[in-house]
Amino acid sequence: MSETFILIPGRTSKQGCGISEGKFTEGYQSEINLLQVSPRDMQRLALAEGERVRLTSETGAIEVAVTAAKGDELPPGLLFIAYGDLSSRLMGGDTHGSGMPTSKGLDVVLEKIG
């Protein structure tokens, strides 16, 4: 089973607070290594908390654990991951002259692993 979604990487408040403690702390690492999925998509795809999925973009692929987004903060069809090593692997290197690669609205394919 695979399905196309739109990925919105960004910073979380928990990630912002954790940066003062260091990027290699358990709290910071758990924040950047978790994919948020809308509760409706979690149910529709029969995904369980902590289950691992593969995300593939034009430029890379990652394996990541999933969690249900809180309430209605993430509509079906969109995914969220905090900026970090995993999200960077899905972004291309072209900055279109801005110095920053495109990091919002990435088309990705989600596949359940196993």
RARA-V759118 format. One record per helix or strand. SS is the DSSP state (h for helix, s for strand). FROM is the first residue (numbers start at 0). TO is the last residue. If there is no record, write none. Layout:
# RARA-V759118
SS/FROM/TO ; SS/FROM/TO
This chain:
# RARA-V759118
s/1/9 ; h/12/17 ; h/25/31 ; s/33/36 ; h/38/43 ; s/51/55 ; s/60/67 ; s/77/81 ; h/84/88 ; s/103/111
